[in-house]
Amino acid sequence: MKYPLSTYPLNRSPFFRLRTKSRLAKLLDVSRSDLLGIVGILKNSGSYSEWETEPKFPNSKHPALTHKPRKIQQPLGGLRLLQDRLVRLLARIELPDYLHSARKGRSYRSNAKVHLGPGAAFRIDIKKFYQSAQDRYVQKFFLDKLECSPDVAHLLTEIACFRRRLPTGSPLSPLISFFAYESMFDEMLRLARSVDARMSVYIDDVVMSGEKVTGNLIPPCMEILRRYELIGHKVAYFTQSDVKVITGVSVDTCGLGIPNKRRRKIRALFEERARAIEPEEKMLYQNALVGLLRESSSLDSSLKVLATNVERGVQELR
């Protein structure tokens, strides 16, 4: 999803103080009757495709290549078009500097880069954030922050949510999850600033770092999450001398790098490629290697050559 370069304050959004369904329909580039028809279909399951992810490497038993299945809810047809249009418009609202997801020019790497400075750090993951995000927080954003009329706020909430939660396969969920819980993240920011700490947020990952950061900050953060009916888990604390692993990136005094977990995955793919007998299976591992090595080369430039060599192997196989 590409987000626009130009942004504006929330009170300049076309959704600010939006009062009529007709105006909402115009913003979303549909007729009023089509808008209401699409939202009406949301009462059943016809607007979403639901499935569970399957293993990428079904024949591999290597721990580095096994993943827990995830339930996906993907919007279809007219609903997907509404969500695409809605996210493009909402993405133009100015976002706080600490947010590194759902915005152009930021990534998991920029999120990790925030914490290059001295001091300790800790990371908290919000457990099943989308599945736990309640529609009333989404509606509260449209009602209280954007000051939409109740009927418009209700329609927008219906478009954004599925079974009163945020769908995992929607292009809108990364951004709307932040807006729905921005007050919560702002509370955490005030806690970080109270000890001159740096804070960053990447979807469901919250990280604080700084010379005054200690484990004593973790319980208050967990309490903030609890008050918003969310659960923090996978908590990791890093001392100043530790290599910090933040959104899949290792952070130390030398800069950003590839964490051991990703290196283990690369080694596992090489091993499985060598072990594979069928051409289709060998191709599967080589293609995965090319993608992972090229993506990782942004953190380790030496992997560019390795990626090229592996890619040549793919071409020869074809």
Residue frames relative to the residue before (quaternion, step in Angstrom):
aa qw qx qy qz dx dy dz
M 1.0000 0.0000 0.0000 0.0000 0.00 0.00 0.00
K 0.2357 -0.7699 0.5796 0.1253 3.57 -0.79 1.05
Y 0.2002 -0.7832 0.5807 0.0964 3.53 -0.88 0.99
P 0.5599 -0.6444 0.4048 0.3278 3.60 -1.02 0.75
L 0.5373 -0.6297 0.4617 0.3190 3.53 -1.23 0.55
S 0.7273 0.4262 -0.2492 0.4769 3.59 0.86 -0.95
T 0.0529 -0.7973 0.6013 -0.0003 3.54 -0.95 0.93
Y 0.1377 -0.7778 0.6073 0.0853 3.55 -1.30 0.27
P 0.6424 -0.5130 0.3845 0.4200 3.58 -1.24 0.31
L 0.6782 -0.5145 0.3424 0.3976 3.55 -1.19 0.54
N 0.7010 0.4820 -0.2865 0.4407 3.60 0.94 -0.82
R 0.6441 0.4666 -0.3429 0.4998 3.58 1.27 0.15
S 0.4191 0.6960 -0.4670 0.3490 3.56 1.29 0.12
P 0.5256 -0.6324 0.4542 0.3429 3.63 -1.01 0.66
F 0.6262 0.5262 -0.3445 0.4609 3.59 1.24 -0.27
F 0.5161 0.6567 -0.4253 0.3486 3.59 1.20 -0.32
R 0.8456 -0.0269 -0.0611 0.5297 3.53 -0.77 1.19
L 0.2366 0.7695 -0.5429 0.2391 3.53 1.04 0.85
R 0.1598 -0.8591 0.4854 0.0272 3.56 -0.62 1.13
T 0.7925 0.3127 -0.1547 0.5003 3.61 1.07 -0.56
K 0.5448 -0.6139 0.4696 0.3253 3.53 -1.20 0.65
S 0.6042 0.5644 -0.3571 0.4346 3.58 1.09 -0.65
R 0.6649 0.4860 -0.2954 0.4842 3.57 0.98 -0.85
L 0.6160 0.5362 -0.3383 0.4676 3.59 1.05 -0.74
A 0.6461 0.5222 -0.3168 0.4578 3.57 0.93 -0.90
K 0.6472 0.5185 -0.3170 0.4603 3.58 0.97 -0.85
L 0.6465 0.5195 -0.3183 0.4592 3.58 0.97 -0.83
L 0.7342 0.4046 -0.2203 0.4986 3.56 1.04 -0.81
D 0.4548 -0.7439 0.4013 0.2805 3.55 1.36 0.27
V 0.5891 0.4956 -0.4119 0.4875 3.56 0.94 0.97
S 0.5618 -0.5615 0.4579 0.3993 3.57 -1.24 0.19
R 0.6419 -0.5273 0.3809 0.4059 3.54 -1.20 0.44
S 0.6661 0.5043 -0.3091 0.4544 3.60 0.95 -0.85
D 0.6437 0.5102 -0.3247 0.4690 3.60 1.04 -0.75
L 0.6224 0.5436 -0.3356 0.4521 3.57 1.02 -0.82
L 0.7017 0.4543 -0.2725 0.4764 3.56 0.81 -0.99
G 0.6259 0.5416 -0.3387 0.4475 3.58 1.10 -0.66
I 0.6573 0.5043 -0.3065 0.4687 3.56 0.95 -0.88
V 0.6692 0.4884 -0.3012 0.4721 3.57 0.92 -0.90
G 0.6163 0.5556 -0.3446 0.4390 3.58 1.09 -0.68
I 0.6356 0.5394 -0.3237 0.4476 3.57 1.06 -0.76
L 0.5603 0.6339 -0.3835 0.3703 3.58 1.18 -0.53
K 0.5305 0.6351 -0.4097 0.3839 3.58 1.21 -0.27
N 0.7337 0.2799 -0.2201 0.5787 3.59 1.23 -0.31
S 0.6536 -0.5525 0.3625 0.3690 3.57 -1.28 -0.05
G 0.4386 0.7537 -0.4211 0.2496 3.59 1.23 0.01
S 0.6578 0.5259 -0.3125 0.4395 3.58 1.19 -0.36
Y 0.7445 0.3286 -0.2012 0.5453 3.58 1.27 -0.07
S 0.2651 -0.6910 0.6436 0.1949 3.49 -1.26 0.58
E 0.1070 -0.8120 0.5733 0.0210 3.57 -0.72 1.07
W 0.1882 0.7669 -0.6002 0.1275 3.54 -0.94 0.89
E 0.3975 -0.6772 0.5628 0.2581 3.53 -1.36 0.15
T 0.5021 -0.6698 0.4507 0.3101 3.56 -0.84 0.94
E 0.2981 -0.7424 0.5765 0.1664 3.53 -1.14 0.75
P 0.6424 -0.5197 0.3750 0.4203 3.61 -1.15 0.40
K 0.4555 -0.6804 0.5012 0.2801 3.58 -0.97 0.86
F 0.7792 0.1940 -0.0838 0.5901 3.55 1.14 -0.73
P 0.1460 -0.8679 0.4678 0.0811 3.59 0.48 1.21
N 0.7077 0.4591 -0.2719 0.4630 3.60 1.10 -0.58
S 0.6076 0.5701 -0.3488 0.4292 3.58 1.28 -0.11
K 0.2022 -0.7647 0.6016 0.1114 3.53 -1.05 0.85
H 0.4012 0.7298 -0.4671 0.2972 3.57 1.30 0.11
P 0.5108 -0.6799 0.4289 0.3047 3.64 -0.73 1.02
A 0.6588 0.5281 -0.3186 0.4307 3.60 1.03 -0.73
L 0.7397 0.4004 -0.2171 0.4954 3.60 1.21 -0.38
T 0.5874 0.5492 -0.3858 0.4522 3.58 1.24 0.23
H 0.0571 -0.8000 0.5972 -0.0079 3.54 -1.03 0.83
K 0.5107 -0.6128 0.5003 0.3367 3.52 -1.18 0.59
P 0.5000 -0.6495 0.4700 0.3274 3.61 -0.98 0.74
R 0.2083 -0.7655 0.5987 0.1105 3.57 -1.15 0.70
K 0.3852 -0.7018 0.5493 0.2396 3.54 -1.06 0.78
I 0.1353 -0.8040 0.5785 0.0242 3.55 -0.79 1.09
Q 0.0688 -0.7482 0.6584 0.0437 3.54 -1.08 0.82
Q 0.0413 -0.8337 0.5492 -0.0388 3.58 -0.32 1.29
P 0.4110 -0.7225 0.4958 0.2515 3.62 -0.72 1.02
L 0.2335 -0.7897 0.5585 0.0998 3.54 -1.10 0.74
G 0.8776 0.1932 -0.0799 0.4314 3.52 -1.37 0.25
G 0.8603 -0.0463 0.0690 0.5029 3.52 -0.93 -1.02
L 0.6206 0.5431 -0.3494 0.4449 3.58 1.04 -0.69
R 0.6361 0.5224 -0.3339 0.4593 3.59 0.96 -0.82
L 0.6424 0.5182 -0.3246 0.4620 3.59 0.99 -0.79
L 0.6344 0.5189 -0.3271 0.4704 3.60 1.01 -0.79
Q 0.6783 0.4900 -0.2977 0.4595 3.58 0.89 -0.91
D 0.6245 0.5326 -0.3394 0.4596 3.59 1.01 -0.75
R 0.6742 0.4826 -0.2916 0.4771 3.58 0.90 -0.91
L 0.6560 0.5238 -0.3134 0.4440 3.58 0.94 -0.87
V 0.6838 0.4783 -0.3039 0.4596 3.60 0.88 -0.87
R 0.6175 0.5431 -0.3578 0.4424 3.60 1.04 -0.64
L 0.6882 0.4665 -0.2798 0.4799 3.57 1.02 -0.76
L 0.6744 0.4852 -0.3020 0.4675 3.59 0.92 -0.86
A 0.6159 0.5763 -0.3459 0.4109 3.59 1.11 -0.63
R 0.6128 0.5554 -0.3561 0.4350 3.58 1.21 -0.23
I 0.5142 0.6166 -0.4274 0.4156 3.59 1.27 -0.09
E 0.5277 -0.6438 0.4532 0.3188 3.58 -0.92 0.90
L 0.1901 -0.7890 0.5801 0.0701 3.54 -0.99 0.93
P 0.5604 -0.6054 0.4321 0.3643 3.60 -1.10 0.56
D 0.6295 -0.5897 0.3630 0.3524 3.53 -1.11 0.73
Y 0.6452 0.5587 -0.3375 0.3971 3.61 1.05 -0.62
L 0.6238 0.5419 -0.3530 0.4389 3.62 1.20 -0.29
H 0.0998 -0.8268 0.5532 0.0182 3.57 -0.78 1.05
S 0.6326 0.4820 -0.3469 0.4972 3.60 1.25 0.12
A 0.8334 0.2505 -0.1708 0.4620 3.56 -1.34 0.35
R 0.6882 0.4108 -0.3165 0.5075 3.57 0.97 0.80
K 0.5437 -0.6347 0.4495 0.3154 3.54 -1.09 0.77
G 0.7961 0.3087 -0.2334 0.4653 3.56 -1.05 0.80
R 0.6982 0.3782 -0.2680 0.5455 3.59 1.28 -0.01
S 0.0051 -0.7945 0.6068 -0.0238 3.55 -1.21 0.48
Y 0.7046 -0.4040 0.3378 0.4755 3.55 -1.30 -0.14
R 0.6258 0.5355 -0.3483 0.4476 3.61 1.15 -0.53
S 0.6533 0.4842 -0.3236 0.4838 3.61 0.94 -0.79
N 0.5930 0.5675 -0.3554 0.4471 3.56 1.13 -0.63
A 0.6861 0.4681 -0.2801 0.4814 3.59 0.94 -0.89
K 0.6197 0.5878 -0.3356 0.3974 3.58 1.03 -0.82
V 0.5380 0.6323 -0.3939 0.3944 3.59 1.16 -0.59
H 0.7726 0.4016 -0.1706 0.4612 3.56 1.00 -0.87
L 0.3118 0.7622 -0.5015 0.2652 3.58 1.17 0.62
G 0.5838 0.6289 -0.3619 0.3642 3.60 1.13 -0.52
P 0.6887 -0.4921 0.3418 0.4082 3.57 -1.30 0.13
G 0.6188 0.5775 -0.4127 0.3364 3.53 -1.30 0.33
A 0.5976 -0.5377 0.4576 0.3799 3.50 -1.40 0.03
A 0.1443 -0.7812 0.6003 0.0919 3.56 -1.31 0.12
F 0.0470 -0.7697 0.6295 0.0954 3.52 -1.30 0.28
R 0.2296 -0.7648 0.5945 0.0946 3.50 -1.23 0.66
I 0.0592 -0.7742 0.6298 0.0230 3.57 -1.02 0.89
D 0.2072 -0.7596 0.6063 0.1121 3.54 -0.91 0.95
I 0.3555 -0.7143 0.5585 0.2270 3.59 -0.97 0.87
K 0.4125 -0.7543 0.4597 0.2224 3.56 -0.49 1.21
K 0.8469 -0.1113 0.0401 0.5184 3.57 -0.81 1.10
F 0.0495 -0.8710 0.4883 0.0225 3.54 0.87 1.04
Y 0.7047 0.4582 -0.2874 0.4592 3.61 0.71 -1.02
Q 0.6861 0.4873 -0.2861 0.4581 3.57 0.90 -0.93
S 0.7069 0.4470 -0.2528 0.4864 3.58 1.20 -0.55
A 0.5541 0.6162 -0.3926 0.3989 3.59 1.23 -0.39
Q 0.2590 -0.8128 0.5081 0.1189 3.56 -0.49 1.19
D 0.5858 -0.6192 0.3990 0.3380 3.55 -1.07 0.77
R 0.6006 0.5752 -0.3809 0.4041 3.60 1.07 -0.48
Y 0.6194 0.5103 -0.3503 0.4830 3.59 1.17 -0.48
V 0.6115 0.5304 -0.3381 0.4800 3.58 1.12 -0.68
Q 0.6775 0.4856 -0.2922 0.4688 3.56 0.89 -0.93
K 0.6128 0.5546 -0.3440 0.4455 3.56 1.07 -0.70
F 0.6065 0.5476 -0.3473 0.4600 3.58 1.09 -0.68
F 0.7008 0.4577 -0.2727 0.4743 3.57 0.85 -0.95
L 0.6905 0.4822 -0.2787 0.4616 3.58 1.03 -0.77
D 0.8079 0.3350 -0.1484 0.4616 3.56 0.67 -1.14
K 0.7300 0.4066 -0.2491 0.4896 3.58 0.95 -0.78
L 0.7655 0.3209 -0.1832 0.5268 3.58 0.86 -0.95
E 0.3052 -0.8037 0.4638 0.2139 3.56 1.34 -0.19
C 0.2230 0.7684 -0.5553 0.2268 3.56 0.95 0.92
S 0.5779 -0.5452 0.4553 0.4019 3.57 -1.23 0.32
P 0.6612 -0.5387 0.3346 0.4009 3.63 -1.10 0.55
D 0.6819 0.4833 -0.3134 0.4508 3.61 0.91 -0.80
V 0.6390 0.5027 -0.3210 0.4857 3.60 1.06 -0.71
A 0.6393 0.5244 -0.3194 0.4629 3.59 0.96 -0.87
H 0.6401 0.5250 -0.3196 0.4610 3.56 1.03 -0.80
L 0.6605 0.5087 -0.3083 0.4582 3.58 0.91 -0.89
L 0.6618 0.5056 -0.3025 0.4636 3.57 0.92 -0.90
T 0.6386 0.5195 -0.3183 0.4702 3.56 1.04 -0.77
E 0.6329 0.5283 -0.3228 0.4649 3.57 1.03 -0.79
I 0.6466 0.5156 -0.3163 0.4648 3.58 1.02 -0.80
A 0.7250 0.4698 -0.2450 0.4400 3.58 0.94 -0.92
C 0.7811 0.3624 -0.1578 0.4833 3.58 1.04 -0.77
F 0.1522 -0.7481 0.6388 0.0953 3.52 -1.34 0.41
R 0.8236 -0.0653 -0.0252 0.5628 3.54 -0.60 1.20
R 0.6815 -0.5488 0.2492 0.4152 3.51 1.00 1.07
R 0.6703 0.3963 -0.3103 0.5453 3.56 1.23 0.47
L 0.5625 -0.5865 0.4459 0.3752 3.58 -1.28 0.07
P 0.4165 -0.7197 0.4943 0.2532 3.61 -0.77 0.99
T 0.4925 -0.7049 0.4346 0.2677 3.56 -0.90 0.95
G 0.7474 0.4001 -0.2260 0.4798 3.60 1.13 -0.51
S 0.4847 0.6779 -0.4260 0.3521 3.58 1.22 0.32
P 0.4789 -0.6650 0.4840 0.3070 3.63 -1.00 0.74
L 0.6335 0.5614 -0.3103 0.4327 3.55 1.26 -0.39
S 0.5826 0.6578 -0.3640 0.3086 3.59 1.05 -0.73
P 0.6409 0.5287 -0.3689 0.4167 3.69 0.84 -0.72
L 0.7182 0.4300 -0.2541 0.4846 3.59 0.97 -0.82
I 0.6982 0.4773 -0.2934 0.4456 3.59 0.82 -0.94
S 0.5834 0.5662 -0.3817 0.4398 3.61 1.12 -0.52
F 0.6460 0.4983 -0.3245 0.4785 3.57 1.06 -0.70
F 0.6710 0.5006 -0.3156 0.4466 3.59 0.78 -0.96
A 0.6520 0.5332 -0.3189 0.4346 3.58 0.97 -0.83
Y 0.7947 0.2511 -0.1159 0.5404 3.59 1.07 -0.74
E 0.2481 0.8001 -0.5150 0.1821 3.60 1.15 0.47
S 0.6200 0.5469 -0.3484 0.4416 3.61 0.99 -0.76
M 0.6350 0.5257 -0.3210 0.4662 3.57 1.05 -0.76
F 0.6784 0.4778 -0.2947 0.4739 3.57 0.88 -0.93
D 0.6222 0.5343 -0.3405 0.4599 3.59 1.08 -0.67
E 0.6004 0.5406 -0.3572 0.4687 3.61 1.08 -0.65
M 0.6583 0.4953 -0.3077 0.4760 3.56 0.95 -0.84
L 0.6185 0.5439 -0.3429 0.4516 3.58 1.04 -0.74
R 0.6457 0.5071 -0.3273 0.4677 3.60 0.94 -0.80
L 0.6206 0.5259 -0.3380 0.4734 3.58 1.07 -0.72
A 0.6512 0.5108 -0.3141 0.4651 3.59 0.95 -0.86
R 0.6844 0.4954 -0.2895 0.4498 3.57 0.87 -0.91
S 0.5801 0.5978 -0.3759 0.4060 3.58 1.15 -0.50
V 0.7556 0.2639 -0.1761 0.5730 3.58 1.25 -0.37
D 0.5218 -0.6703 0.3898 0.3556 3.58 1.22 0.55
A 0.3743 0.7385 -0.4788 0.2920 3.59 1.06 0.76
R 0.4359 -0.6371 0.5622 0.2968 3.51 -1.32 0.40
M 0.0539 -0.7956 0.6023 0.0358 3.60 -1.04 0.69
S 0.0033 0.7768 -0.6297 -0.0068 3.53 -1.12 0.70
V 0.1767 -0.7625 0.6158 0.0907 3.54 -1.25 0.60
Y 0.0188 0.7654 -0.6429 0.0218 3.54 -0.98 0.93
I 0.7959 -0.2328 0.0530 0.5564 3.54 -0.04 1.42
D 0.8303 -0.1440 0.1279 0.5230 3.61 -0.11 -1.24
D 0.5925 0.5492 -0.3677 0.4606 3.59 1.28 0.24
V 0.0715 -0.7727 0.6304 0.0171 3.56 -0.87 1.02
V 0.0161 -0.8044 0.5929 -0.0325 3.57 -0.78 1.05
M 0.0556 -0.7622 0.6441 0.0337 3.55 -1.08 0.83
S 0.0517 0.7949 -0.6031 0.0411 3.58 -1.05 0.74
G 0.3300 0.7347 -0.5507 0.2192 3.54 -1.22 0.53
E 0.6657 -0.5367 0.3524 0.3803 3.54 -1.27 0.34
K 0.7218 0.3992 -0.2461 0.5090 3.61 1.19 -0.42
V 0.4598 0.6899 -0.4429 0.3413 3.57 1.29 0.12
T 0.0435 0.7705 -0.6338 0.0522 3.54 -0.95 0.98
G 0.6853 -0.4763 0.3569 0.4197 3.54 -1.31 0.12
N 0.5298 0.6464 -0.4052 0.3707 3.59 1.23 -0.29
L 0.6156 0.5558 -0.3497 0.4357 3.58 1.22 -0.34
I 0.5557 0.6473 -0.3884 0.3485 3.58 1.16 -0.47
P 0.6718 0.4968 -0.3353 0.4351 3.69 0.74 -0.85
P 0.6494 0.4948 -0.3519 0.4579 3.68 0.88 -0.70
C 0.6293 0.5208 -0.3364 0.4686 3.59 1.04 -0.71
M 0.6524 0.5070 -0.3140 0.4678 3.58 0.95 -0.84
E 0.6373 0.5234 -0.3205 0.4660 3.57 1.08 -0.73
I 0.6144 0.5300 -0.3479 0.4696 3.60 1.02 -0.73
L 0.6478 0.5090 -0.3141 0.4719 3.58 0.93 -0.87
R 0.6513 0.5327 -0.3192 0.4361 3.57 0.92 -0.91
R 0.6538 0.5198 -0.3181 0.4484 3.58 0.98 -0.83
Y 0.7014 0.3994 -0.2601 0.5299 3.58 1.20 -0.46
E 0.5134 -0.6946 0.3739 0.3379 3.55 1.32 0.46
L 0.5188 0.5814 -0.4350 0.4513 3.54 1.06 0.89
I 0.3108 -0.7477 0.5608 0.1730 3.56 -1.25 0.41
G 0.2597 -0.7469 0.5926 0.1535 3.56 -0.95 0.90
H 0.0964 0.7857 -0.6074 0.0669 3.58 -0.98 0.81
K 0.7467 0.3553 -0.3044 0.4728 3.57 -1.35 -0.01
V 0.1831 0.8074 -0.5337 0.1725 3.55 0.96 0.90
A 0.0177 -0.7934 0.6082 -0.0182 3.57 -0.90 0.95
Y 0.1315 -0.7822 0.6062 0.0583 3.56 -0.91 0.96
F 0.1107 -0.8001 0.5892 0.0220 3.57 -0.89 0.98
T 0.3503 -0.7148 0.5610 0.2273 3.56 -0.83 0.94
Q 0.7122 -0.4543 0.3129 0.4341 3.57 -1.28 0.21
S 0.7159 0.4483 -0.2562 0.4701 3.60 1.04 -0.71
D 0.5552 0.6230 -0.3928 0.3865 3.61 1.22 -0.23
V 0.4381 -0.5874 0.5905 0.3381 3.51 -1.36 0.31
K 0.2526 -0.7872 0.5482 0.1265 3.56 -0.64 1.13
V 0.1803 -0.7674 0.6059 0.1073 3.57 -0.93 0.89
I 0.0530 0.8135 -0.5649 0.1279 3.53 -0.39 1.33
T 0.8312 -0.1485 0.0220 0.5353 3.57 -0.64 1.21
G 0.7596 -0.4308 0.2077 0.4408 3.54 0.74 1.10
V 0.6441 0.4672 -0.3179 0.5155 3.57 1.26 0.40
S 0.3262 -0.7221 0.5682 0.2223 3.59 -0.97 0.79
V 0.1228 -0.7889 0.6018 0.0208 3.56 -0.98 0.96
D 0.1901 0.7653 -0.5996 0.1364 3.56 -0.76 1.07
T 0.7643 -0.3769 0.2474 0.4611 3.58 -1.25 -0.16
C 0.6477 0.5147 -0.3208 0.4612 3.60 1.23 -0.37
G 0.6619 -0.4815 0.3101 0.4836 3.57 1.25 -0.25
L 0.7138 -0.4024 0.3340 0.4659 3.53 -1.19 -0.64
G 0.0428 0.8092 -0.5840 0.0482 3.56 -1.05 0.73
I 0.6135 -0.5360 0.4337 0.3850 3.51 -1.37 -0.12
P 0.3813 -0.7379 0.5019 0.2413 3.61 -0.68 0.98
N 0.6760 -0.5185 0.3436 0.3952 3.55 -1.22 0.49
K 0.6003 0.5798 -0.3629 0.4145 3.59 1.05 -0.72
R 0.6837 0.4644 -0.2921 0.4812 3.58 0.95 -0.84
R 0.6247 0.5267 -0.3449 0.4619 3.60 1.03 -0.71
R 0.6236 0.5294 -0.3378 0.4655 3.59 1.05 -0.73
K 0.6429 0.5182 -0.3231 0.4623 3.57 1.03 -0.76
I 0.6302 0.5235 -0.3307 0.4684 3.58 1.01 -0.79
R 0.6600 0.4992 -0.3084 0.4691 3.59 0.90 -0.91
A 0.6475 0.5292 -0.3157 0.4484 3.57 0.99 -0.86
L 0.6454 0.5140 -0.3221 0.4643 3.59 1.00 -0.77
F 0.6273 0.5167 -0.3348 0.4768 3.58 1.03 -0.74
E 0.6633 0.5145 -0.3048 0.4499 3.57 0.92 -0.90
E 0.6889 0.4728 -0.2849 0.4698 3.56 0.91 -0.92
R 0.6002 0.5497 -0.3578 0.4578 3.59 1.09 -0.65
A 0.6737 0.4912 -0.2918 0.4687 3.57 0.95 -0.88
R 0.6872 0.4941 -0.2714 0.4582 3.56 1.12 -0.75
A 0.5833 0.6228 -0.3672 0.3703 3.58 1.12 -0.65
I 0.2720 -0.7694 0.5620 0.1345 3.56 -1.04 0.84
E 0.7020 0.4480 -0.2649 0.4861 3.58 0.86 -0.96
P 0.5559 -0.6355 0.4193 0.3336 3.62 -0.93 0.87
E 0.6464 0.5302 -0.3320 0.4368 3.60 0.97 -0.82
E 0.6721 0.4901 -0.2990 0.4677 3.56 0.98 -0.83
K 0.6313 0.5237 -0.3322 0.4657 3.58 1.01 -0.82
M 0.6345 0.5315 -0.3155 0.4642 3.57 1.05 -0.84
L 0.6074 0.5704 -0.3455 0.4317 3.57 1.03 -0.81
Y 0.7109 0.4476 -0.2616 0.4753 3.58 0.85 -0.96
Q 0.6422 0.5184 -0.3364 0.4536 3.60 0.99 -0.72
N 0.6476 0.5077 -0.3217 0.4683 3.58 0.96 -0.83
A 0.6416 0.5149 -0.3211 0.4691 3.57 1.01 -0.81
L 0.6365 0.5306 -0.3196 0.4595 3.58 1.03 -0.79
V 0.6401 0.5265 -0.3315 0.4507 3.58 0.90 -0.90
G 0.6818 0.4940 -0.2910 0.4544 3.57 0.85 -0.96
L 0.6990 0.4729 -0.2791 0.4581 3.57 0.85 -0.96
L 0.6657 0.5004 -0.3081 0.4599 3.60 0.94 -0.81
R 0.6631 0.4889 -0.3176 0.4694 3.60 0.93 -0.82
E 0.6539 0.4945 -0.3202 0.4748 3.58 0.96 -0.79
S 0.6901 0.4834 -0.2779 0.4614 3.60 0.98 -0.83
S 0.5617 0.6297 -0.3856 0.3732 3.60 1.17 -0.47
S 0.5506 0.5874 -0.4060 0.4323 3.60 1.21 -0.25
L 0.7053 0.4008 -0.2463 0.5303 3.58 1.26 -0.39
D 0.7769 0.1108 -0.0558 0.6173 3.58 1.19 -0.53
S 0.3087 -0.8083 0.4732 0.1654 3.58 -0.09 1.30
S 0.5719 0.6086 -0.3856 0.3923 3.62 1.15 -0.49
L 0.6154 0.5732 -0.3433 0.4182 3.58 1.19 -0.43
K 0.4873 0.6624 -0.4403 0.3605 3.60 1.24 -0.22
V 0.6596 0.4983 -0.3044 0.4732 3.57 0.94 -0.90
L 0.6491 0.5160 -0.3155 0.4614 3.55 0.95 -0.88
A 0.6366 0.5287 -0.3223 0.4598 3.58 0.99 -0.84
T 0.6457 0.5215 -0.3157 0.4599 3.60 0.99 -0.84
N 0.6556 0.5112 -0.3118 0.4601 3.57 0.96 -0.84
V 0.6533 0.4977 -0.3123 0.4775 3.56 0.97 -0.85
E 0.6427 0.5277 -0.3212 0.4531 3.56 0.99 -0.84
R 0.6202 0.5284 -0.3449 0.4661 3.59 1.01 -0.68
G 0.6135 0.5434 -0.3365 0.4638 3.53 1.10 -0.67
V 0.6221 0.5307 -0.3323 0.4701 3.58 1.06 -0.77
Q 0.6776 0.5012 -0.2979 0.4482 3.56 0.88 -0.93
E 0.6391 0.5234 -0.3287 0.4578 3.57 1.01 -0.76
L 0.6424 0.5379 -0.3192 0.4428 3.54 1.03 -0.86
R 0.6499 0.5159 -0.3172 0.4592 3.56 1.05 -0.76
